[in-house]
Amino acid sequence: MNVRFLSLGDTALVVEFGDRVERVLSDRVLTLSTLVLEAKLPGVVETVPTFRSLTVHYDPLVTASASLIDSIGKLLYATTGAAVQMKLWRVPACYAPAHAPDLAEVAERTGLAADEVVRLHSSAVYHIYMMGFVPGFPYMGDVPQSLVLPRRTDPRTRVPAGSIAIATTLTAIYPLESPGGWHLIGSTPVRLFDATLPRPALFSPGDAVKFEPVTVDEFDSIRAAVAAGTYEVPSEARTT
Amino acid sequence: MTQALKVAIPGIHTTVQDAGRPGYQGVGVPVSGPLDRVSFRLANALVGNSPGTPALEMLFQGPALEVLADSVRVALVGCNSNIEVRTDNGRIIPAGQSVRLARGEVFKIGRLEDSVCAYLAIEGGLDVATALGSASTYVRGALGGFNGRALRKGDLLPVARMNAEMRAERVMSRPLDLAHDQPIRVVLGPQADYFTDAAIKTFLTSEYCVSDQADRMGYRLDGPALAHAKGYDIASDGVAAGAIQVPGSGMPIVLMVEAPTTGGYPKIATVISADIPVLGRRRRGQTIHFAAVDAAEAEALRRGQEAFLQQCAREFGIAAN
């Protein structure tokens, strides 16, 4: 695999493994992220894993790009460490029409029955490649081939928090109300980002998500429990 | 008892900022912090604060504030405007100098002259709750600062100290050079190879100007379009403040302190950290020239800027009464 070090100014360095959305690249990125953080290299502020590259933010008053390239270069071929326990989250998802404004359109465009769209979307286990766009927003994939659609041509200015969406080979959940151009096929009552917690984002890159269909009534009661602080999203150790 | 600054006029977009909120970019939280880190540091130094103390960032136009504490000491840096005290004992204090104000005094910073942004530091700092370890306001995420938003009329902005002790006021020995004629230096990449050689040449030799779409998230520029060599969609990767992304229109957008943490457009170059404050000050319609340096030069320039800031703080004089 051809690894490239790219400059992102004098405060960040990009370690690029490829240019596509691919699980094999993501695994390399996530492993390197863990190794870089474990190495506690002086001046490294934080890492940002993405689909196909790792961004390493650094303080140019403490370290320099050249010495980081040297240190990180050595980590690329490390064979030990980086055994991080990732989680599989079982996220309640309501696909009822009131919670899924684009489901009928997605069914029409894919030539599938709405029930089949729901079955396909909720049967896959999704890998969280990266987080970005807004706090706590997970880019997950890959969606079943028959659900792959381009983004909407008319992006919405307001997508409600909790919306479950698909576009291209990816699926996501909007953690807070924001603009968005993805197809909204469901919603979750789960809170994905809470700045008052020491770990503010529920998910981490490298975790997995499976959507568990719930009825409107179940959605409402989980939402009430979330508001009361008595709900915990079911999770288990991720095995693959 | 309340110890606060009461907002009589909020200004256009006045927010609390500290040194920023690093550590959460991996889960999508931008660093935030001041657009002009240099002026922010100097304003804090003039009132004797440590470098990252929460202060006010003002864009375009400053606020009018009433002192609801026994006394406060404040300093304005980043523009060529004044602090105007409008109540009894009215006076005008130029930028680059600290001043002590007493309970009931109302002071105003009007239009920011010669800069988009400027900073008002308060001795002891603003006493706002931190979010994820920082007092910086991130408006889109409703995080930090004063209730996660820009100031509004009537807000009571808590100050950390009830009283500013009498002492000689500090003044900058020479005014801050706002560097309006200085080229904005960049490191090419990370996706310079997504552009034609002609586009790189155009980028480094042409005149661009700040468009009216410019805010804390990014400055969209107007000027010659930049041609992509292999498309304008990339699988998203990380960005940093200063990254210059070029969407399909060919018009560059310089990402600033409140930009999302990842992006899906190729980045032709990244403004060096020492020059982000210089770009941050540029007004709409003002021209920009870019010049390329390498990462090692950029790091050296940043170290030089840090030395300059420390020297400035050592050389503050005593203001004449």
Interface residues (C-beta under 8 A of the other chain):
Chain A: L6 S7 L8 G9 D10 T11 A12 V14 E16 D19 R20 V21 S33 V45 E46 T47 V48 P49 T50 F51 R52 S53 L54 T55 H57 P60 L61 A64 S65 A66 M130 M131 G132 F133 V134 P135 G136 F137 Y139 L176 S178 F193 A195 T196 P200 A201 S204 P205
Chain B: P22 G23 Y24 Q25 G26 V27 G28 V29 A131 L132 R140 G141 A142 L143 V186 V187 L188 G189 P190 Q191 I234 A235 S236 D237 G238 V239 A240 A241 G242 A243 P260 T261 T262 K267 T270 V271 I272 S273 A274 D294 A295 A296 A298 E299 L301 R302 R303 E306
